[in-house]
């Protein structure tokens, strides 16, 4: 707009010269001010959200292996990361913002051994192999030992003298956890914590919680347990209820229903008279069936469900409507939980049977909690109460179901929807200088970068390296590409016919990568195009030969002018499936011109990579190079010379759909011809049409009589084309 206005004003004031000056000034204004490419800014936080923690939140003491939600005990402000990309070649730049945070999470008031998987907002953040699915600067575990030192990151932020070591508290520290996947806030985290190696017995749990002051006689064990409560009684209450434990004697020991029989109540010890009055030494009582629980449920942590809550419910025959539930913060398999529920329901049913026995002074040796037998009553009985009553010792007994329980029937943990814990694997990076992959004329080099990794790999941060080795961030790679290598050498084949003789054996990076067959219509749309070394190939049939290996058949070779790269396709040559949405143009994202002859070096760092992946290519401008002419022919001209002919190809269009000449794609049609005697140049010529006569006079002038060869190259606007050859002339 400014160009037109100022040209008109300049012409009116100063004639043609004034118009030219005005046009020049207007052009600068249009380019640099009015129509200058503007940069784009990505979304930026105006209100940063942080996960909070409640003061006084109780911290459990963990046993075995448990999945627990931690408590954030320290956090930094969110760190803003500003990334600018693009801006070259008159294009607008793009600025994006991402956020990270460093924080500490307390896990257990008891020491732990290790941390396994970690979930963030229900999604897997860290796999079983220790690989993170989201970018983390560093991760540390403080195991809760009495000699642990303060965390260095917290100490650097709070001051060495102001930072507690949190001895006796197991906690973890995250450094610079990328928050873009979690709405730019610290996510809700749950941790798979291994406090003990293997399963832990009820006896060991009670002993640890009581610091050795209380014993326990119980044969049961759990895979994990989280103890919480204001005191010992609250901490062990779930175990007491679930396993039918009872305090024995002075309260220094817990005994399970399958515990040892410690006494035998002999009828001779019973008291039959009190103060000269005859009494019945044994009184039986029992509750009605409809007053006893009909069903019982045990809610537990199921390892088959990634330690999420599982429920096992059992019922009994007969009347009743009462349901009872047990909340057990322990890790049990579905079968173990069902067996436990059955034992408890059987115990409740059997416990309807009550008995009061009055004995003489010898019954004082018996204490509440002991399990006894009676000569005249079947089964096992637990002493619930002991009371001195009018010269007799009254014992209140409850019948026990006995050791063990019924074998559970078919047990299921329910439908399990488990996230795939796929390892990230090291990042693999490929960089290639290719012909234009779409229709049209390329005006600059066409570089493509592809990256891939293990089954859990998603993307990697991408950097451009300058001559001094400085890494400049230019964004991220495209999604995971299908990459690998060929297993055996691939001989050269025909570029004119479908190659049904040779096949391509490929081993991909991971077993979950797939290659599929395609029909002619799909191939015409560009399906199954792959890069083998520097040769572009299409395949029609893909036959799986192993977990990650394929045999590719019915090949189309040397596509888009890459027939020159057929030689040297040995075993180990790189393989890349060309898919547009899995490739990135590094020149475009970096805002670089891509000068011919310059080196392009890239660096990619994925999540969990110990070392970055690198790739380098010398920019040759394959998209700017005219392809080699085809159908070269030499025929005698009848006068002692030779008539040379060929067919032109174009870098603008690779489909010969009209049957006519393909688009020229160059400023003019020109060819360079060379006549060679071995490696010696005999004659050079330039022509403007696809034909040339090497006449008898030229042959005589060149003084040659033996076999010659000849090559023909199209002279392009930006580069000299690749040669088409006539191997023998004369």
C-alpha positions in Angstrom: 0.0 0.0 0.0 2.7 2.5 1.0 4.6 1.5 -2.3 1.6 2.7 -4.4 0.9 5.8 -2.4 4.5 7.1 -2.3 5.2 6.2 -5.9 2.3 8.4 -7.0 3.3 11.2 -4.7 7.0 11.0 -5.9 5.9 11.0 -9.5 3.7 14.1 -8.9 6.5 16.0 -7.2 9.6 14.8 -9.0 8.6 13.1 -12.1 9.9 9.5 -12.9 12.9 9.9 -10.7 10.8 11.0 -7.8 8.4 8.1 -8.4 11.2 5.6 -8.3 12.5 7.1 -5.0 9.0 7.1 -3.5 8.4 3.5 -4.6 11.7 2.4 -3.0 10.8 4.1 0.3 7.3 2.6 0.2 8.6 -0.8 -0.4 10.7 -0.6 2.7 7.7 0.7 4.7 5.6 -2.2 3.4 8.2 -4.8 4.2 9.4 -3.6 7.5 6.5 -1.8 9.1 3.1 -2.3 7.6 3.3 -5.9 6.5 6.1 -7.2 8.6 5.5 -10.7 9.8 4.2 -10.6 13.4 5.2 -13.1 16.0 2.6 -15.3 17.7 2.6 -15.6 21.5 1.2 -18.7 23.1 -1.0 -18.9 26.2 0.5 -17.5 29.3 -0.6 -18.0 32.9 -2.1 -15.1 34.7 -2.9 -17.1 37.9 -0.5 -19.9 38.8 -2.2 -22.8 40.6 -0.4 -24.8 43.3 -1.4 -27.9 45.0 -1.8 -27.2 48.7 -1.3 -29.3 51.8 -3.2 -29.2 55.1 -1.5 -28.4 58.4 -1.5 -31.3 60.7 -2.2 -33.9 58.1 -1.4 -37.3 59.6 1.3 -39.3 57.9 0.9 -43.1 57.8 3.6 -45.6 58.8 4.0 -47.9 55.8 4.7 -51.7 55.8 5.4 -54.0 52.8 4.5 -52.3 49.5 1.7 -49.8 49.4 0.3 -47.1 47.1 -0.2 -43.9 49.0 -0.9 -40.3 48.3 1.8 -38.1 49.7 1.6 -34.7 51.3 3.4 -31.7 49.8 5.7 -30.3 52.5 7.7 -27.8 50.4 7.4 -26.2 47.0 8.9 -23.4 45.0 7.0 -20.9 42.9 6.3 -22.1 39.4 9.2 -21.4 36.9 8.2 -19.9 33.6 10.1 -21.1 30.5 9.8 -18.9 27.4 10.6 -20.5 24.0 10.8 -18.5 20.8 11.0 -20.3 17.4 10.8 -19.2 13.8 11.1 -15.7 12.6 13.3 -16.4 9.6 12.6 -16.1 5.9 10.1 -13.3 6.5 7.9 -15.5 8.6 6.4 -14.7 12.0 8.0 -16.0 15.1 6.2 -18.1 17.7 6.6 -17.8 21.4 5.4 -20.5 23.7 5.4 -20.7 27.5 5.8 -23.7 29.7 6.0 -24.0 33.5 7.8 -26.3 35.9 8.0 -26.6 39.7 10.2 -28.1 42.3 8.6 -29.6 45.4 8.9 -32.2 48.2 6.3 -34.8 49.1 6.3 -36.7 52.4 5.3 -40.4 52.2 5.8 -42.3 55.4 6.5 -41.8 59.1 8.6 -45.0 58.8 11.7 -45.7 56.8 11.3 -47.1 53.3 13.4 -49.0 50.8 12.5 -47.6 47.4 9.9 -46.0 45.2 8.4 -47.9 42.3 5.7 -46.4 40.0 4.3 -42.9 40.4 0.9 -41.7 39.2 0.0 -38.1 38.6 -3.7 -37.3 38.4 -4.2 -41.0 37.8 -1.8 -41.2 34.9 1.5 -43.0 35.0 4.3 -40.5 35.7 7.1 -43.0 36.4 7.2 -46.6 35.2 8.4 -49.7 37.0 11.8 -49.4 35.3 12.2 -45.9 36.8 11.6 -44.0 33.6 9.6 -40.8 33.8 6.8 -40.2 31.2 7.0 -36.4 31.7 10.2 -34.3 31.8 11.8 -34.1 35.3 15.0 -32.3 36.0 15.9 -34.6 39.0 14.2 -36.9 41.4 15.5 -37.9 44.8 14.3 -40.2 47.6 15.1 -39.7 51.3 14.4 -43.0 52.9 13.6 -41.7 56.4 16.7 -42.9 58.1 17.8 -41.3 61.4 21.0 -40.1 59.8 19.6 -38.5 56.6 20.9 -35.1 55.6 18.8 -32.1 54.5 17.9 -32.0 50.8 20.4 -29.8 48.9 17.7 -28.1 46.8 15.6 -27.2 49.8 18.7 -26.1 51.7 19.8 -23.8 48.9 16.3 -22.2 48.9 15.7 -22.0 52.6 19.2 -21.7 53.9 21.4 -24.5 55.3 20.7 -23.6 58.9 16.9 -23.3 58.4 16.3 -26.6 56.6 15.2 -29.7 58.6 16.5 -33.1 57.7 13.1 -34.7 58.4 14.7 -37.7 60.0 12.3 -40.5 60.5 10.2 -39.2 57.6 10.5 -40.7 54.1 10.0 -38.1 51.4 10.8 -37.4 47.8 12.0 -34.3 46.0 11.1 -33.3 42.4 13.2 -30.8 40.6 11.7 -28.9 37.7 8.8 -31.2 37.0 7.2 -30.0 33.7 3.6 -29.1 34.4 2.1 -28.6 30.9 0.4 -32.0 31.1 -1.3 -31.1 34.4 -2.8 -27.7 33.8 0.3 -25.9 35.0 -0.2 -27.0 38.6 1.4 -29.6 40.8 -0.7 -32.7 40.1 -2.2 -35.1 42.7 0.5 -37.7 43.2 0.3 -41.3 44.4 3.4 -43.4 44.9 4.1 -47.1 44.9 6.3 -47.3 48.1 8.3 -50.4 49.1 8.9 -50.2 52.8 9.8 -53.8 53.4 11.0 -56.6 51.1 8.1 -58.9 50.4 5.0 -59.6 52.5 5.0 -58.6 56.2 3.3 -60.6 59.0 0.7 -59.2 61.4 3.1 -60.0 64.2 5.8 -57.9 62.7 3.4 -54.9 62.2 2.1 -55.0 65.7 5.7 -55.3 67.1 6.9 -52.3 65.1 3.9 -50.1 65.9 4.2 -50.9 69.6 8.0 -50.6 69.5 8.3 -54.2 70.9 5.9 -53.6 73.8 3.1 -55.8 72.5 3.3 -59.3 71.1 1.0 -61.0 68.6 0.2 -64.6 67.9 -1.3 -64.7 64.4 -0.3 -66.6 61.3 -1.6 -64.1 58.7 0.4 -61.8 56.6 -0.3 -58.9 54.2 1.5 -57.5 51.2 1.3 -54.0 52.5 -0.3 -52.0 55.3 -0.7 -48.3 56.1 -1.0 -47.6 59.9 -2.5 -44.4 61.0 -4.3 -43.1 64.1 -3.8 -41.1 67.2 -2.4 -44.0 69.2 -1.5 -47.7 69.0 -5.1 -48.7 69.6 -6.3 -46.8 66.5 -3.4 -47.9 64.4 -4.0 -51.7 65.0 -7.8 -51.5 65.1 -8.3 -52.4 61.4 -6.1 -55.5 61.9 -8.0 -56.5 65.1 -11.3 -56.3 63.4 -10.3 -58.0 60.2 -8.4 -60.9 61.7 -10.4 -61.4 64.9 -7.6 -60.5 67.2 -8.2 -60.3 70.9 -6.1 -58.9 73.8 -4.8 -61.6 76.1 -4.0 -61.2 79.8 -2.7 -57.8 80.7 -3.0 -56.5 77.2 0.6 -57.2 76.2 -0.4 -59.7 73.5 -2.8 -60.1 70.7 -4.1 -63.6 69.8 -5.9 -64.5 66.6 -8.8 -66.9 66.4 -6.5 -69.6 65.1 -4.1 -69.1 68.0 -2.9 -71.8 70.4 -5.2 -73.4 72.9 -3.7 -72.3 76.2 -6.0 -74.1 78.7 -8.6 -76.9 79.2 -11.6 -76.2 81.3 -12.2 -79.4 83.3 -15.7 -80.0 84.7 -14.1 -80.8 88.0 -13.1 -77.1 88.4 -16.6 -75.8 88.0 -18.5 -74.2 90.9 -21.9 -75.8 91.6 -22.9 -74.1 94.8 -22.6 -70.5 96.0 -23.4 -69.7 99.7 -25.1 -73.1 100.0 -27.3 -72.4 97.0 -27.1 -74.7 94.1 -26.3 -73.0 90.7 -25.9 -74.2 87.2 -22.2 -73.9 86.4 -22.9 -73.7 82.7 -25.3 -71.4 80.9 -25.8 -71.4 77.1 -27.2 -68.6 75.1 -27.3 -67.5 71.4 -28.6 -64.8 69.1 -31.2 -65.4 66.4 -30.1 -66.0 62.8 -31.8 -62.9 61.6 -29.7 -60.8 64.0 -26.4 -61.9 62.5 -24.8 -60.4 59.4 -26.1 -62.0 56.2 -23.2 -60.6 54.1 -19.8 -59.2 54.8 -17.5 -57.1 52.6 -13.8 -56.5 52.9 -12.5 -53.3 51.3 -8.8 -53.5 50.6 -6.0 -52.5 48.2 -5.8 -54.9 45.3 -2.4 -55.3 43.7 -4.1 -56.5 40.5 -5.7 -53.1 40.2 -2.5 -51.1 40.8 -3.2 -51.0 44.5 -6.6 -49.3 44.0 -9.5 -50.2 46.2 -11.0 -53.6 45.7 -14.1 -55.1 47.4 -14.7 -58.8 48.1 -18.2 -59.7 49.4 -19.4 -63.0 50.8 -22.9 -64.2 52.0 -24.3 -67.0 54.1 -27.5 -69.0 53.6 -30.4 -68.4 55.8 -32.5 -65.4 57.0 -31.2 -61.9 57.8 -30.8 -58.5 56.2 -27.8 -57.1 58.1 -24.7 -56.3 56.0 -21.3 -55.6 57.6 -18.2 -54.0 56.1 -14.5 -54.0 57.1 -12.2 -51.2 55.9 -8.7 -52.7 55.8 -5.9 -50.4 54.7 -3.8 -53.4 53.6 -2.7 -54.9 50.3 -4.4 -58.2 49.6 -5.0 -60.2 46.5 -8.7 -60.7 45.6 -8.5 -64.4 46.7 -6.9 -63.5 50.1 -9.5 -60.8 50.7 -12.3 -63.2 49.9 -10.9 -65.9 52.1 -10.6 -63.4 54.9 -14.2 -62.2 54.4 -15.4 -65.8 54.5 -13.5 -66.4 57.8 -14.9 -63.4 59.4 -18.4 -64.1 58.4 -18.0 -67.7 59.6 -16.7 -66.3 62.8 -19.6 -64.0 63.3 -22.1 -66.8 62.6 -20.3 -69.2 64.9 -19.9 -66.5 67.5 -23.7 -66.4 68.1 -23.1 -69.3 70.4 -22.3 -67.9 73.9 -21.6 -69.6 77.2 -21.1 -68.6 80.8 -19.0 -70.9 82.9 -18.6 -70.5 86.7 -15.5 -72.1 88.2 -13.6 -72.3 91.4 -10.5 -70.3 92.4 -8.5 -72.3 89.8 -10.3 -70.4 87.0 -8.3 -67.3 88.1 -5.4 -68.7 86.1 -7.4 -68.1 83.0 -7.3 -64.6 81.5 -9.5 -62.8 78.9 -8.3 -63.5 75.4 -7.2 -67.0 76.0 -8.6 -69.8 73.7 -9.9 -72.8 75.6 -11.6 -76.1 75.0 -14.3 -77.8 77.1 -14.6 -81.5 77.6 -18.4 -81.4 77.3 -18.7 -78.8 74.5 -17.3 -79.0 71.0 -15.2 -76.4 69.3 -12.9 -73.6 70.5 -13.9 -70.9 72.8 -12.5 -67.5 73.6 -12.7 -66.0 77.1 -14.4 -62.6 76.6 -14.7 -61.6 80.3 -13.5 -62.8 83.7 -15.2 -61.7 86.9 -15.1 -62.7 90.5 -18.7 -63.2 91.5 -19.8 -64.4 95.0 -17.1 -66.9 95.7 -17.0 -68.1 92.1 -15.1 -67.0 88.9 -17.5 -66.2 86.1 -16.1 -66.7 82.6 -18.0 -65.3 79.5 -17.1 -67.4 76.5 -17.7 -67.0 72.8 -17.4 -69.8 70.3 -14.8 -69.6 67.6 -15.1 -70.8 64.0 -11.7 -72.5 64.3 -8.5 -72.2 62.3 -8.6 -71.5 58.6 -11.8 -71.0 56.6 -13.6 -72.2 53.6 -11.7 -72.1 50.4 -12.9 -69.2 48.3 -14.7 -69.9 45.1 -14.1 -68.1 41.9 -12.6 -64.8 42.7 -12.2 -61.8 40.4 -10.6 -58.4 41.0 -13.1 -56.9 38.5 -12.3 -55.3 35.2 -8.8 -54.0 35.2 -8.0 -51.0 33.1 -4.2 -50.7 33.5 -2.1 -48.1 31.9 0.6 -49.4 29.6 3.9 -49.0 31.4 6.1 -48.7 28.3 9.7 -47.7 28.7 10.7 -44.5 27.0 14.0 -45.8 25.7 16.8 -43.7 24.3 15.8 -41.1 21.7 16.8 -41.9 18.1 17.2 -39.0 15.7 17.4 -38.9 11.9 18.0 -35.9 9.7 17.8 -36.1 5.9 18.1 -33.7 2.9 15.2 -35.0 0.6 13.6 -34.1 -2.7 10.3 -32.3 -2.3 7.8 -34.9 -1.1 4.7 -33.0 -2.3 3.7 -31.6 -5.6 5.1 -28.1 -6.5 8.5 -26.4 -6.9 10.8 -26.1 -4.0 12.5 -22.8 -3.5 14.9 -24.0 -0.8 16.4 -27.1 0.7 13.8 -29.6 2.1 15.2 -31.0 5.3 13.2 -33.4 7.5 13.9 -34.5 11.0 12.4 -37.6 12.6 12.8 -39.0 16.1 11.6 -42.1 17.8 12.3 -44.4 20.8 10.8 -47.1 22.9 7.1 -47.9 23.3 6.7 -45.1 25.8 8.4 -42.5 23.8 6.3 -39.5 22.8 8.5 -36.6 21.8 11.8 -34.8 22.6 13.1 -31.3 22.9 14.8 -30.2 19.7 17.9 -28.0 19.6 20.0 -26.5 16.7 23.7 -26.5 17.2 25.8 -23.7 15.8 29.4 -23.9 14.7 30.6 -23.1 18.3 28.5 -26.0 19.8 25.9 -23.7 21.3 22.5 -25.4 21.5 19.5 -23.2 20.6 16.0 -24.6 21.4 13.8 -24.7 18.3 10.8 -26.5 19.7 10.0 -30.2 19.9 10.1 -33.1 17.5 7.1 -34.6 15.8 5.3 -37.7 17.3 7.1 -41.0 17.3 8.3 -42.1 13.9 8.5 -45.7 12.6 12.3 -46.2 12.3 14.7 -49.1 12.2 17.4 -50.6 9.9 17.6 -53.1 7.1 19.0 -56.5 7.9 20.7 -57.4 4.7 22.1 -55.7 1.6 19.5 -54.6 -1.0 20.8 -55.0 -4.6 20.0 -52.3 -7.2 16.8 -52.8 -9.0 14.8 -51.3 -11.9 13.3 -47.8 -11.6 10.9 -48.5 -14.4 9.3 -51.8 -13.3 7.9 -53.1 -10.1 10.7 -55.0 -8.4 9.3 -58.4 -7.6 12.7 -60.1 -7.3 14.3 -58.2 -4.5 12.7 -57.8 -1.0 13.7 -55.6 1.9 14.2 -57.1 5.4 13.6 -54.5 8.1 13.9 -54.6 11.9 12.1 -51.8 13.6 13.1 -50.1 16.9 10.2 -51.5 18.9 7.7 -54.4 18.7 4.7 -52.1 18.8 5.7 -50.4 15.5 3.9 -51.7 12.5 4.1 -51.8 8.7 1.1 -52.6 6.6 0.4 -53.6 3.0 -1.2 -51.2 0.6 -3.0 -51.5 -2.8 -2.2 -49.5 -5.9 -4.6 -46.7 -5.1 -3.1 -46.1 -1.7 0.4 -46.2 -3.2 -0.6 -43.6 -5.7 -1.6 -41.3 -2.8 1.9 -41.7 -1.3 1.3 -44.6 1.2 4.2 -46.8 2.3 6.9 -44.4 1.1 10.1 -45.0 3.1 13.7 -43.7 3.2 16.4 -46.4 3.1 19.7 -44.7 3.4 19.2 -41.9 0.9 16.9 -43.9 -1.5 13.1 -43.4 -1.5 11.2 -46.7 -1.9 7.6 -47.8 -1.9 6.5 -51.2 -0.9 3.2 -53.0 -1.6 3.3 -56.0 0.7 4.5 -56.1 4.3 5.0 -59.6 5.9 5.8 -59.8 9.6 8.7 -62.2 10.2 9.3 -61.5 13.9 8.2 -59.4 16.9 9.7 -56.3 15.3 10.9 -57.5 11.8 9.2 -57.4 8.4 9.9 -58.5 4.9 8.8 -55.8 2.4 7.9 -57.0 -1.1 6.9 -55.6 -4.5 9.2 -52.6 -4.4 9.1 -49.3 -6.3 12.8 -48.2 -6.4 14.6 -44.9 -6.7 11.6 -42.7 -6.4 11.7 -38.9 -6.8 15.1 -39.0 -8.5 16.9 -41.0 -5.9 18.0 -43.9 -8.1 21.5 -42.7 -7.7 21.4 -43.9 -4.1 20.7 -47.6 -4.9 24.3 -48.6 -4.6 25.7 -49.3 -1.2 22.4 -50.4 0.6 24.1 -52.7 3.0 22.9 -54.3 6.2 22.4 -51.8 9.0 21.3 -49.0 6.7 18.8 -46.8 8.3 15.1 -47.1 7.6 12.4 -44.5 8.0 8.7 -44.7 7.1 7.7 -41.3 5.6 4.6 -40.0 7.3 4.0 -36.2 7.1 2.6 -35.8 10.6 5.7 -37.5 12.1 8.3 -35.3 10.4 9.4 -31.8 11.3 11.2 -29.2 9.1 14.1 -28.0 11.2 14.9 -25.1 8.9 11.4 -23.7 9.2 11.1 -24.1 13.0 14.6 -22.7 13.5 14.0 -19.8 11.1 17.1 -20.6 9.1 17.8 -20.1 5.5 19.6 -23.4 4.9 22.6 -22.4 2.7 23.8 -25.0 0.2 27.0 -26.5 1.5 26.4 -25.6 5.1 26.1 -28.2 7.9 22.9 -28.7 9.8 23.3 -30.2 13.3 20.5 -31.1 15.6 20.3 -32.4 19.1 17.2 -34.1 20.7 16.6 -34.8 24.4 13.7 -36.9 25.4 12.3 -37.7 28.8 14.8 -39.8 30.8 17.6 -39.6 28.2 21.0 -39.9 29.8 22.7 -38.5 26.7 21.1 -36.4 23.9 20.7 -37.9 20.4 22.5 -36.0 17.6 22.2 -35.9 13.8 24.1 -33.9 11.2 23.7 -33.5 7.4 25.5 -31.4 4.8 22.8 -29.4 3.0 23.0 -30.4 -0.6 19.6 -29.1 -1.7 18.2 -32.3 -3.0 14.9 -30.6 -3.6 16.6 -28.0 -5.9 18.6 -30.5 -8.0 16.9 -31.6 -11.3 16.6 -35.4 -11.6 18.6 -37.2 -14.1 17.2 -37.5 -17.6 15.9 -40.9 -18.6 15.6 -43.0 -21.8 19.0 -42.0 -23.1 19.6 -43.3 -26.6 22.4 -43.1 -29.1 21.9 -43.9 -32.8 24.2 -43.4 -35.9 23.2 -40.3 -37.9 24.2 -41.9 -41.2 27.2 -39.6 -41.7 29.7 -41.0 -39.3 28.3 -39.3 -36.2 25.8 -40.1 -33.5 22.4 -38.7 -32.7 21.8 -38.5 -28.9 18.3 -38.3 -27.4 16.8 -38.4 -23.9 13.6 -37.6 -21.9 13.5 -34.8 -19.4 12.2 -35.2 -15.9 11.0 -32.5 -13.5 11.5 -31.8 -9.8 8.0 -30.1 -9.8 5.9 -33.1 -10.5 6.5 -36.8 -10.2 3.3 -38.1 -11.6 3.0 -38.4 -15.4 -0.8 -38.1 -15.4 -1.5 -36.1 -18.6 0.8 -38.1 -21.0 2.5 -34.8 -22.1 5.7 -33.2 -20.9 6.1 -32.7 -17.2 6.4 -29.1 -15.9 9.8 -27.6 -16.6 10.2 -26.1 -13.0 13.3 -24.2 -14.1 13.7 -20.7 -15.6 14.9 -22.2 -18.9 15.5 -25.6 -20.5 19.2 -26.3 -20.7 21.4 -29.3 -20.6 25.1 -30.0 -20.1 26.7 -32.9 -22.0 30.1 -34.4 -21.4 31.8 -37.0 -23.6 34.3 -39.0 -21.6 37.2 -41.4 -22.4 37.3 -43.2 -19.1 37.8 -40.4 -16.6 39.2 -38.0 -19.3 36.9 -35.2 -20.5 36.8 -35.3 -24.3 34.1 -32.7 -25.1 31.6 -30.5 -23.2 28.5 -29.1 -24.8 25.4 -27.2 -23.8 22.0 -27.4 -25.6 18.5 -26.1 -25.0 16.6 -29.1 -26.2 16.6 -32.9 -25.3 18.8 -33.9 -28.2 22.4 -33.5 -29.6 24.4 -34.7 -32.5 28.0 -35.8 -32.0 28.9 -35.5 -35.7 31.9 -37.0 -37.6 33.7 -33.7 -37.6 33.6 -33.5 -33.8 34.8 -37.1 -33.5 37.7 -36.4 -35.8 38.6 -33.2 -34.0 38.5 -35.0 -30.6 40.8 -37.7 -32.1 39.1 -40.6 -30.5 38.4 -44.0 -31.9 37.8 -46.3 -28.9 34.8 -46.7 -26.7 33.4 -43.5 -25.1 30.8 -42.8 -22.5 28.6 -39.8 -22.1 26.5 -38.1 -19.4 23.7 -35.6 -19.6 22.7 -33.2 -16.8 19.9 -30.7 -16.8 21.0 -27.2 -15.8 18.5 -26.0 -13.1 17.8 -22.6 -11.8 19.4 -23.4 -8.4 21.6 -26.4 -9.1 23.1 -28.7 -11.7 21.1 -31.9 -12.1 22.2 -35.4 -11.6 23.6 -37.2 -14.7 22.0 -39.6 -17.0 24.6 -42.0 -18.5 25.3 -43.7 -21.8 27.9 -46.3 -20.9 29.2 -47.0 -24.4 29.4 -44.8 -27.4 31.4 -45.7 -30.7 
